[in-house]
Amino acid sequence: MSRYFLSYARGDAQFALRMADDLRAAGIDLWVDERDILPSQRWDRAVEAALRDCMAVVILLSPRSVASENVLDEVAFAMDHAKDVIPVLIEACDVPMRMNRLQRVDFTGDYQAALERCRSVLGQGQGKRTLDPDVLRRAAEQLAVYLGPLAGKLVEVDAMQASDAASLYRLLATHIIEPAKRRAFLQNAPGARLPTFDQPLLDAVTLEVTRVLGPISPHLVRQASREAADSAELYQRLAGHVADVKQRQQLLERLRAL
């Protein structure tokens, strides 16, 4: 299933294919008849199937498209089936009444600026509905360990803004206050991996920690570097081994200055 169906008049094909190729290159899942109908397929059946399966319809507005029965049929089908319609104005025209109040992307000026605006609009909508339900279920179960029954609602809300599973987990992690628990949750994210700290930084960190904690410091730095999500957490973990409050704060200040 494609996220978006591109509806356009034959007379606008050159512009339509250019825009479609640019959007697809930017990661937008867009169905285009000229690109996606196989030689063995019947055009009318392929179009109907794509319309039924798509999330929303992107319509190119021009004097030719608003006069096209095929285009108007495609838009009417989308609206009748409660699908979103995203108008893209490529040439001044009399916009049909059913679309007149819909906010549209204006391509009559700067092409690149309009393309970025269109990519942003479609990307937001695409991100809302492309997350695998199993990912959402697992995320809710894993978050519930730390936040209880509230987890399900948080997943539902954050999934509306996440573009993929990794970004969903990053959003959800912000609700967990304790760093150790937040890191434990993030380790469950699909494709999660620990950061790699530069060796020169680790050498400098080891030197500073050794001044306070002595020979055990290299071992502590190696262990903390395998567990810390970022440099801030690395420094906090190491400073946590210092019992004296004043010395701990001084060590943190020196580490943060590296």
Backbone bond lengths (Angstrom), bond angles and torsions (degrees), N, CA, C in turn:
res aa  C-N    CA-C-N  psi(-1)  N-CA   C-N-CA  omega(-1)  CA-C   N-CA-C  phi
1 M - - - 1.459 - - 1.518 110.18 -
2 S 1.340 117.45 131.87 1.460 121.28 174.22 1.523 109.38 -89.32
3 R 1.319 115.99 149.62 1.458 119.55 -179.98 1.524 111.47 -70.80
4 Y 1.344 116.86 -40.01 1.459 121.20 -174.21 1.523 111.84 -128.81
5 F 1.322 114.89 145.56 1.461 123.33 177.54 1.522 106.90 -111.72
6 L 1.326 117.37 128.28 1.468 120.67 179.37 1.515 110.06 -95.16
7 S 1.330 115.61 121.07 1.452 122.35 178.63 1.528 108.81 -110.33
8 Y 1.340 116.55 127.75 1.467 120.30 -177.33 1.520 110.22 -157.17
9 A 1.313 116.12 161.49 1.461 121.10 177.73 1.525 109.72 -85.63
10 R 1.333 115.97 151.37 1.475 119.69 -179.49 1.523 111.66 -57.18
11 G 1.329 116.44 -33.96 1.456 119.92 -179.43 1.517 113.43 -68.61
12 D 1.329 117.17 -13.58 1.468 121.91 179.00 1.523 111.71 -106.10
13 A 1.317 117.24 15.24 1.465 121.06 -172.98 1.526 112.90 -59.25
14 Q 1.325 116.94 -40.15 1.466 119.11 -177.48 1.523 111.08 -61.07
15 F 1.334 116.49 -47.51 1.459 120.37 178.69 1.535 109.95 -66.41
16 A 1.328 116.07 -43.24 1.461 120.79 -176.85 1.522 111.67 -58.88
17 L 1.326 117.11 -44.74 1.462 120.29 -177.70 1.527 110.97 -70.43
18 R 1.322 116.26 -36.39 1.463 118.74 177.01 1.523 110.45 -62.40
19 M 1.324 116.78 -50.04 1.450 120.77 -179.50 1.524 111.20 -63.00
20 A 1.340 116.50 -43.11 1.456 120.61 -178.95 1.522 111.49 -61.95
21 D 1.314 116.43 -43.52 1.469 119.85 179.91 1.524 110.69 -64.52
22 D 1.332 117.10 -38.71 1.464 120.63 179.38 1.529 110.70 -66.55
23 L 1.329 116.93 -41.85 1.460 120.48 179.86 1.524 111.43 -68.48
24 R 1.318 116.35 -41.30 1.458 119.45 179.20 1.522 110.86 -65.10
25 A 1.324 116.76 -36.86 1.463 120.82 177.32 1.524 111.05 -64.78
26 A 1.343 116.23 -25.90 1.464 121.47 179.13 1.524 111.95 -88.96
27 G 1.336 117.31 5.49 1.456 120.54 175.12 1.515 115.93 96.93
28 I 1.328 117.78 6.50 1.465 120.38 178.78 1.519 109.49 -82.95
29 D 1.324 115.92 129.11 1.468 122.21 -178.74 1.532 108.68 -83.15
30 L 1.314 116.10 95.14 1.467 122.29 -171.95 1.525 110.30 -123.28
31 W 1.338 116.41 126.39 1.472 121.26 178.41 1.528 108.75 -91.61
32 V 1.328 115.55 129.28 1.465 122.13 -179.44 1.523 108.34 -132.31
33 D 1.320 116.89 127.79 1.463 119.11 -174.65 1.523 112.58 -57.34
34 E 1.334 117.22 -42.87 1.467 121.19 -177.69 1.520 112.44 -65.60
35 R 1.313 116.66 -21.61 1.464 121.13 -177.83 1.524 112.90 -103.24
36 D 1.328 117.08 -26.21 1.462 119.19 -167.40 1.536 116.03 -116.54
37 I 1.315 118.70 -8.52 1.467 119.56 176.69 1.527 108.79 -87.78
38 L 1.316 116.23 122.73 1.460 121.19 -179.62 1.529 110.59 -76.02
39 P 1.327 117.74 154.87 1.473 120.74 179.99 1.524 113.29 -56.42
40 S 1.327 116.83 -29.32 1.463 120.01 -177.18 1.528 113.12 -82.79
41 Q 1.345 117.91 -8.23 1.458 121.54 -175.78 1.521 112.09 -92.50
42 R 1.335 115.28 147.82 1.457 120.22 171.79 1.517 109.21 -79.71
43 W 1.347 116.13 133.64 1.456 120.36 -174.15 1.521 111.92 -58.47
44 D 1.339 117.80 -48.47 1.467 120.51 -174.34 1.525 111.93 -64.66
45 R 1.335 116.65 -39.36 1.466 119.43 -179.30 1.521 111.17 -71.47
46 A 1.332 116.74 -38.33 1.461 120.23 178.89 1.526 110.92 -64.98
47 V 1.336 116.52 -41.39 1.459 120.64 178.89 1.523 110.72 -63.99
48 E 1.320 116.93 -45.20 1.464 120.14 -179.50 1.527 111.03 -62.47
49 A 1.325 116.80 -41.99 1.466 120.32 179.72 1.526 110.89 -64.13
50 A 1.329 116.32 -41.74 1.465 119.85 179.22 1.525 111.29 -65.83
51 L 1.327 116.44 -37.96 1.462 120.12 177.68 1.523 111.26 -64.39
52 R 1.310 116.20 -42.48 1.466 120.01 -179.38 1.531 111.49 -65.00
53 D 1.327 116.10 -35.84 1.458 119.77 -173.85 1.519 114.03 -87.54
54 C 1.339 118.17 -19.36 1.462 119.63 -173.27 1.524 111.87 -72.74
55 M 1.326 115.48 161.83 1.451 122.30 176.61 1.525 110.84 -84.22
56 A 1.344 116.14 -35.94 1.460 120.82 -176.67 1.526 109.08 -157.69
57 V 1.332 115.49 164.36 1.465 121.92 -179.19 1.521 109.01 -114.89
58 V 1.325 115.48 128.47 1.466 121.97 173.52 1.519 107.02 -100.06
59 I 1.331 117.77 119.50 1.460 121.06 -178.00 1.523 110.18 -112.27
60 L 1.321 115.85 130.16 1.461 120.87 174.81 1.524 108.37 -85.86
61 L 1.315 116.31 119.25 1.459 121.34 -177.61 1.522 111.23 -94.34
62 S 1.320 115.00 125.59 1.462 122.76 177.63 1.524 106.81 -157.50
63 P 1.328 118.96 168.39 1.469 119.57 176.08 1.525 112.11 -57.46
64 R 1.308 117.66 -29.40 1.468 120.78 -178.67 1.526 111.29 -76.85
65 S 1.344 116.64 -40.26 1.468 118.12 -177.19 1.527 112.22 -72.33
66 V 1.358 117.73 -36.70 1.464 118.67 -179.30 1.524 111.27 -72.56
67 A 1.335 116.63 -12.36 1.467 120.83 176.60 1.526 111.67 -100.23
68 S 1.325 116.52 -0.09 1.463 120.74 -176.65 1.521 111.04 -92.02
69 E 1.324 116.55 123.15 1.460 120.60 178.42 1.524 110.88 -63.94
70 N 1.334 116.46 -38.80 1.471 119.35 -179.79 1.523 111.55 -62.13
71 V 1.325 116.39 -44.97 1.460 120.00 -179.79 1.518 110.70 -64.06
72 L 1.314 116.92 -46.29 1.463 120.03 -179.93 1.520 111.43 -63.98
73 D 1.326 117.88 -34.57 1.467 121.03 176.07 1.527 110.66 -64.89
74 E 1.338 116.21 -40.59 1.467 119.87 -179.59 1.526 111.07 -65.75
75 V 1.322 116.57 -41.07 1.461 120.23 178.40 1.523 110.88 -67.41
76 A 1.322 116.86 -42.32 1.462 120.56 178.81 1.528 110.86 -62.22
77 F 1.327 116.50 -40.00 1.464 120.87 177.72 1.530 109.89 -60.87
78 A 1.325 116.40 -45.25 1.459 120.33 -179.25 1.523 111.11 -61.09
79 M 1.325 116.43 -47.26 1.463 119.78 -178.29 1.524 111.78 -66.93
80 D 1.319 116.24 -38.83 1.461 119.70 179.94 1.526 111.83 -66.14
81 H 1.340 116.16 -24.33 1.463 120.56 -179.92 1.532 111.42 -103.77
82 A 1.322 115.74 21.00 1.469 122.64 174.26 1.520 113.08 58.56
83 K 1.324 116.48 34.29 1.468 120.73 176.06 1.519 109.26 -96.02
84 D 1.310 116.20 147.77 1.462 120.24 177.86 1.531 110.25 -67.13
85 V 1.321 116.09 147.01 1.462 122.26 175.09 1.523 107.70 -122.93
86 I 1.336 116.67 124.84 1.463 121.87 179.97 1.518 108.57 -112.20
87 P 1.335 118.91 104.45 1.471 121.06 179.76 1.536 111.00 -76.07
88 V 1.313 116.04 137.60 1.457 122.51 176.45 1.523 106.80 -123.93
89 L 1.317 116.85 110.76 1.462 121.62 -176.56 1.528 109.86 -84.25
90 I 1.336 116.17 116.28 1.467 119.37 179.20 1.530 111.69 -110.64
91 E 1.341 116.39 -11.06 1.459 120.97 177.64 1.521 108.24 -161.86
92 A 1.330 117.13 138.86 1.468 120.89 -178.66 1.517 110.69 -54.42
93 C 1.342 115.79 134.13 1.467 120.90 -178.49 1.520 109.48 -161.29
94 D 1.327 115.99 170.05 1.462 121.24 174.16 1.520 108.41 -82.44
95 V 1.319 116.53 106.23 1.458 121.45 -176.46 1.522 110.01 -72.38
96 P 1.331 118.44 130.94 1.469 121.19 178.86 1.520 111.36 -55.85
97 M 1.333 115.91 146.24 1.454 122.02 -173.91 1.527 112.47 -55.58
98 R 1.343 118.09 -37.90 1.463 120.68 -176.70 1.524 111.98 -66.22
99 M 1.336 117.05 -19.65 1.466 120.44 -178.88 1.511 112.72 -111.99
100 N 1.298 117.93 0.45 1.458 121.29 -171.25 1.518 112.68 -64.35
101 R 1.326 117.73 -29.84 1.456 120.60 -178.08 1.520 113.22 -94.81
102 L 1.312 117.81 -1.74 1.454 120.84 -179.89 1.526 110.09 -79.93
103 Q 1.328 116.54 135.11 1.462 120.08 177.33 1.527 108.79 -67.10
104 R 1.316 117.26 133.52 1.452 120.18 -176.15 1.519 112.70 -122.35
105 V 1.324 114.99 157.21 1.454 122.23 175.31 1.522 107.23 -90.90
106 D 1.329 116.57 126.60 1.462 121.64 -173.65 1.532 110.78 -98.93
107 F 1.343 116.16 113.18 1.457 122.18 178.35 1.528 112.01 -101.40
108 T 1.324 117.94 12.33 1.459 119.24 -177.03 1.527 112.05 -79.23
109 G 1.340 117.26 -8.46 1.463 121.21 178.30 1.515 110.98 -110.79
110 D 1.323 115.67 -122.17 1.467 122.70 -177.65 1.530 109.97 -70.05
111 Y 1.326 116.69 118.38 1.471 120.71 -176.18 1.524 111.55 -64.97
112 Q 1.326 117.24 -48.41 1.467 119.81 -175.53 1.525 111.84 -64.29
113 A 1.322 117.27 -40.29 1.464 120.28 178.52 1.526 110.36 -64.70
114 A 1.331 116.24 -42.17 1.464 119.85 178.94 1.527 110.79 -66.97
115 L 1.326 117.02 -37.84 1.464 120.75 178.90 1.521 110.62 -62.23
116 E 1.326 116.69 -42.53 1.466 120.29 179.13 1.526 110.57 -65.86
117 R 1.332 116.71 -39.44 1.459 120.52 176.95 1.529 110.26 -62.97
118 C 1.314 116.66 -43.78 1.463 121.57 179.94 1.527 110.15 -64.95
119 R 1.325 116.87 -43.43 1.459 120.84 179.15 1.529 110.33 -60.93
120 S 1.329 116.32 -40.48 1.454 120.75 -180.00 1.527 111.57 -64.96
121 V 1.345 115.63 -45.70 1.472 120.20 -179.69 1.528 110.69 -62.64
122 L 1.320 116.47 -47.98 1.457 119.89 -178.20 1.522 111.11 -70.12
123 G 1.320 116.79 -35.14 1.452 119.91 179.42 1.505 112.49 -64.64
124 Q 1.327 117.46 -37.71 1.463 120.84 177.60 1.520 110.80 -64.41
125 G 1.317 115.91 -46.06 1.463 119.60 179.22 1.512 111.95 -65.87
126 Q 1.331 116.18 -37.66 1.460 120.35 -179.97 1.515 110.55 -65.24
127 G 1.353 115.33 -41.65 1.444 118.98 -178.84 1.518 112.52 -64.17
128 K 1.327 117.22 -29.78 1.456 120.02 -178.05 1.513 112.71 -65.03
129 R 1.318 117.07 -27.64 1.455 117.27 -167.87 1.521 114.57 -126.83
130 T 1.317 117.03 9.17 1.442 118.01 -178.08 1.518 113.00 -99.01
131 L 1.320 118.90 -6.33 1.449 120.54 -179.77 1.518 110.72 -71.72
132 D 1.316 114.55 133.50 1.460 121.68 -179.18 1.530 109.21 -64.25
133 P 1.339 118.77 131.13 1.469 120.84 177.85 1.524 113.07 -55.36
134 D 1.342 117.37 -32.62 1.465 119.92 177.95 1.523 110.95 -66.32
135 V 1.351 116.75 -35.35 1.462 120.65 176.91 1.524 109.78 -64.07
136 L 1.330 116.60 -43.74 1.464 120.57 179.59 1.527 111.02 -63.74
137 R 1.325 115.79 -41.22 1.476 119.59 -179.73 1.529 110.74 -64.19
138 R 1.338 116.06 -46.39 1.466 119.28 -179.56 1.528 111.29 -64.83
139 A 1.327 116.09 -40.17 1.462 119.45 179.48 1.525 110.70 -61.76
140 A 1.329 116.68 -42.16 1.465 120.31 179.27 1.528 111.00 -64.18
141 E 1.322 116.88 -41.62 1.467 120.66 178.96 1.526 111.16 -64.17
142 Q 1.332 116.53 -43.06 1.467 120.37 -177.97 1.526 111.57 -71.25
143 L 1.329 116.85 -36.50 1.463 120.14 178.68 1.526 111.06 -71.31
144 A 1.324 116.78 -31.12 1.468 121.02 -179.17 1.523 111.70 -62.37
145 V 1.318 118.02 -25.57 1.462 121.53 177.68 1.525 110.29 -59.35
146 Y 1.342 116.26 -32.79 1.463 121.26 -176.48 1.524 113.30 -102.92
147 L 1.342 117.07 -29.19 1.464 119.47 -173.46 1.523 114.52 -120.84
148 G 1.322 117.23 -0.80 1.451 119.99 176.70 1.522 114.23 69.91
149 P 1.346 118.10 -149.47 1.466 122.60 -174.97 1.525 114.63 -60.01
150 L 1.329 117.38 -20.43 1.463 120.84 -179.46 1.528 111.79 -66.75
151 A 1.323 116.78 -19.58 1.467 121.25 -173.51 1.526 112.77 -57.71
152 G 1.314 117.53 -43.72 1.460 120.80 -176.91 1.512 112.76 -58.59
153 K 1.337 116.58 -42.94 1.465 120.66 -179.87 1.523 110.75 -68.53
154 L 1.320 117.08 -38.93 1.464 120.57 179.16 1.519 111.23 -63.43
155 V 1.317 116.82 -40.67 1.464 120.73 177.54 1.518 110.16 -63.15
156 E 1.301 116.36 -42.92 1.470 120.76 179.86 1.527 111.15 -60.49
157 V 1.325 117.46 -43.34 1.463 121.85 -178.30 1.525 111.09 -71.25
158 D 1.332 117.33 -48.48 1.463 120.51 -175.80 1.523 112.10 -70.02
159 A 1.324 117.24 -27.30 1.474 119.90 178.58 1.518 111.37 -64.84
160 M 1.329 117.74 -23.41 1.458 121.02 178.60 1.525 111.84 -70.90
161 Q 1.338 116.95 -18.30 1.459 120.11 -178.44 1.528 112.58 -112.21
162 A 1.317 117.55 -9.18 1.463 121.08 -176.60 1.522 110.79 -85.86
163 S 1.327 116.24 138.18 1.461 120.99 179.09 1.514 112.27 -91.48
164 D 1.338 117.36 -19.28 1.454 121.26 178.34 1.523 108.73 -157.92
165 A 1.337 116.24 178.52 1.458 120.45 -176.37 1.522 111.91 -63.38
166 A 1.326 116.70 -40.00 1.461 119.69 -178.23 1.530 111.39 -63.01
167 S 1.352 116.70 -43.68 1.466 119.13 179.70 1.525 111.12 -68.68
168 L 1.335 117.68 -30.94 1.468 120.75 176.00 1.522 109.81 -61.86
169 Y 1.331 116.75 -47.63 1.457 119.91 -178.92 1.527 111.50 -64.04
170 R 1.337 117.03 -36.60 1.461 118.93 177.87 1.526 111.16 -64.49
171 L 1.332 116.55 -40.59 1.463 119.98 177.15 1.526 111.46 -64.21
172 L 1.325 115.81 -44.33 1.461 120.02 -178.76 1.527 111.62 -65.25
173 A 1.322 116.30 -34.98 1.462 119.98 -177.76 1.523 112.32 -62.76
174 T 1.332 117.12 -25.68 1.468 119.47 -179.03 1.523 112.05 -66.30
175 H 1.327 117.33 -16.09 1.467 120.50 179.61 1.526 111.92 -84.53
176 I 1.311 117.57 -9.32 1.464 122.03 -179.16 1.522 108.35 -98.09
177 I 1.314 117.29 118.22 1.457 121.80 -171.90 1.528 112.23 -75.73
178 E 1.332 117.74 -46.82 1.465 120.55 -174.32 1.526 111.17 -73.39
179 P 1.348 117.93 125.87 1.475 121.02 -176.99 1.521 114.21 -56.01
180 A 1.331 117.42 -42.34 1.468 120.07 -177.76 1.525 110.81 -63.82
181 K 1.309 116.12 -42.13 1.470 119.78 179.49 1.528 110.29 -70.24
182 R 1.321 116.02 -37.89 1.465 119.53 178.34 1.524 110.41 -62.10
183 R 1.314 115.70 -42.09 1.462 119.44 179.89 1.532 110.68 -67.29
184 A 1.326 116.56 -40.72 1.461 119.72 178.92 1.528 110.69 -60.72
185 F 1.323 116.38 -38.85 1.461 119.82 177.90 1.521 110.91 -66.19
186 L 1.335 117.50 -43.97 1.460 121.27 -178.26 1.522 112.34 -64.46
187 Q 1.315 117.35 -26.08 1.458 119.95 178.68 1.527 111.86 -66.94
188 N 1.333 117.10 -15.99 1.466 121.02 176.97 1.523 112.93 -85.95
189 A 1.337 117.01 -8.43 1.461 120.26 -177.65 1.519 110.94 -65.25
190 P 1.351 117.69 139.52 1.470 120.61 177.36 1.523 111.08 -55.28
191 G 1.324 115.38 128.40 1.461 120.26 178.48 1.520 113.92 74.94
192 A 1.336 117.53 12.13 1.461 119.71 -178.31 1.524 110.81 -65.98
193 R 1.306 115.30 140.45 1.464 120.48 173.46 1.523 109.19 -149.27
194 L 1.311 116.37 153.23 1.451 120.82 -176.80 1.524 111.02 -74.98
195 P 1.325 116.79 149.91 1.459 119.01 177.63 1.518 110.94 -69.90
196 T 1.310 116.71 154.33 1.459 122.12 175.84 1.520 108.28 -106.23
197 F 1.333 116.01 118.90 1.463 119.95 -179.34 1.528 109.33 -87.03
198 D 1.339 115.97 141.83 1.456 120.69 178.60 1.529 109.96 -62.85
199 Q 1.330 115.79 139.52 1.461 119.61 -178.67 1.529 112.63 -61.44
200 P 1.350 118.86 -40.57 1.476 117.64 176.91 1.527 112.81 -57.93
201 L 1.334 117.17 -36.53 1.460 120.00 177.63 1.525 110.02 -66.39
202 L 1.333 116.96 -44.92 1.464 120.09 -179.61 1.522 111.08 -63.08
203 D 1.332 116.66 -37.01 1.466 119.61 178.15 1.523 110.41 -64.02
204 A 1.342 116.54 -42.69 1.460 120.52 179.57 1.524 110.93 -66.53
205 V 1.334 115.93 -39.76 1.467 120.66 178.02 1.527 109.94 -63.22
206 T 1.324 116.21 -45.10 1.472 120.83 -179.15 1.524 110.90 -59.52
207 L 1.326 116.26 -41.16 1.458 120.44 179.36 1.520 111.42 -61.29
208 E 1.327 116.94 -45.54 1.464 120.65 -179.71 1.527 111.45 -65.82
209 V 1.317 116.97 -41.77 1.465 120.32 -178.34 1.529 110.64 -69.23
210 T 1.322 116.79 -36.07 1.459 120.71 179.88 1.524 111.31 -61.91
211 R 1.320 116.94 -33.26 1.463 120.55 179.05 1.529 112.12 -61.92
212 V 1.323 115.81 -22.94 1.461 120.39 -177.08 1.531 111.49 -106.39
213 L 1.345 116.34 -41.91 1.457 119.89 -171.51 1.529 114.82 -108.14
214 G 1.313 117.09 -7.16 1.455 119.59 174.40 1.516 114.70 80.56
215 P 1.362 117.56 -155.84 1.465 123.87 -170.30 1.528 115.45 -60.05
216 I 1.307 117.85 -22.64 1.462 119.90 -179.27 1.535 112.55 -73.42
217 S 1.314 116.58 -10.64 1.465 121.51 -172.89 1.527 114.80 -57.93
218 P 1.354 120.92 -45.94 1.470 119.34 179.58 1.528 112.74 -55.51
219 H 1.339 117.08 -39.62 1.464 120.16 178.22 1.519 110.78 -65.24
220 L 1.323 117.31 -42.94 1.464 120.73 -179.81 1.529 111.22 -63.87
221 V 1.324 117.06 -39.49 1.465 120.76 179.96 1.519 110.80 -66.54
222 R 1.340 116.75 -43.50 1.472 119.51 178.51 1.521 111.16 -60.81
223 Q 1.314 116.87 -43.83 1.461 120.48 -179.21 1.531 111.45 -65.77
224 A 1.325 116.80 -45.53 1.462 120.52 -178.88 1.521 111.43 -65.47
225 S 1.340 117.49 -35.75 1.469 120.45 -179.03 1.520 111.82 -68.40
226 R 1.335 116.73 -23.28 1.471 119.89 177.71 1.525 111.73 -83.02
227 E 1.323 117.21 -16.57 1.461 120.92 -173.72 1.523 113.78 -111.53
228 A 1.330 117.51 -20.02 1.466 120.38 -174.10 1.528 111.87 -80.67
229 A 1.315 116.45 140.74 1.465 121.84 179.74 1.522 111.83 -79.57
230 D 1.341 117.22 -24.83 1.456 120.92 179.51 1.523 108.35 -159.60
231 S 1.339 116.71 179.15 1.457 120.13 -176.23 1.531 111.79 -64.96
232 A 1.334 116.84 -35.04 1.462 119.57 179.89 1.531 110.75 -61.28
233 E 1.322 116.28 -43.56 1.460 119.59 179.01 1.527 110.83 -69.77
234 L 1.336 116.46 -35.25 1.465 120.32 176.93 1.522 110.18 -57.63
235 Y 1.329 116.22 -47.45 1.462 120.33 -178.76 1.534 111.25 -65.39
236 Q 1.323 116.54 -40.52 1.466 120.16 -179.78 1.522 110.94 -63.58
237 R 1.317 116.69 -42.11 1.470 120.94 179.99 1.531 110.62 -61.78
238 L 1.309 116.13 -44.03 1.462 119.70 -177.65 1.529 111.29 -70.71
239 A 1.323 116.68 -41.64 1.462 119.47 179.14 1.520 111.43 -65.11
240 G 1.325 116.02 -26.08 1.454 119.82 179.77 1.515 113.93 -63.91
241 H 1.326 117.53 -15.71 1.459 121.24 178.10 1.522 112.35 -82.55
242 V 1.319 116.99 -8.77 1.468 121.76 -178.61 1.521 109.29 -91.97
243 A 1.331 116.89 120.02 1.462 120.97 -174.92 1.527 112.15 -74.27
244 D 1.329 116.53 -41.43 1.461 120.09 -177.32 1.533 110.56 -71.47
245 V 1.315 116.64 126.16 1.467 121.44 -175.15 1.522 111.25 -62.03
246 K 1.324 117.15 -44.48 1.461 120.48 -178.42 1.525 111.21 -64.62
247 Q 1.340 116.57 -44.48 1.465 120.39 179.07 1.530 110.96 -64.52
248 R 1.331 115.55 -37.94 1.466 119.97 179.42 1.526 110.30 -61.48
249 Q 1.329 116.53 -45.95 1.459 120.43 -179.39 1.524 111.40 -65.89
250 Q 1.305 116.10 -39.37 1.467 119.39 178.59 1.520 111.22 -64.61
251 L 1.333 116.97 -40.38 1.464 120.47 177.61 1.519 110.64 -63.43
252 L 1.328 116.61 -43.87 1.471 119.99 178.65 1.525 111.11 -58.58
253 E 1.318 116.60 -43.08 1.468 120.34 -179.47 1.522 111.19 -63.19
254 R 1.347 117.25 -40.38 1.452 119.86 179.24 1.532 111.44 -68.61
255 L 1.321 115.85 -38.91 1.476 119.43 179.41 1.530 110.75 -66.11
256 R 1.300 116.46 -42.92 1.473 120.08 -179.43 1.528 112.15 -66.19
257 A 1.326 116.17 -21.01 1.455 120.07 -179.80 1.536 112.86 -84.19
258 L 1.329 116.95 -8.13 1.468 120.83 -177.28 1.531 110.67 -67.59
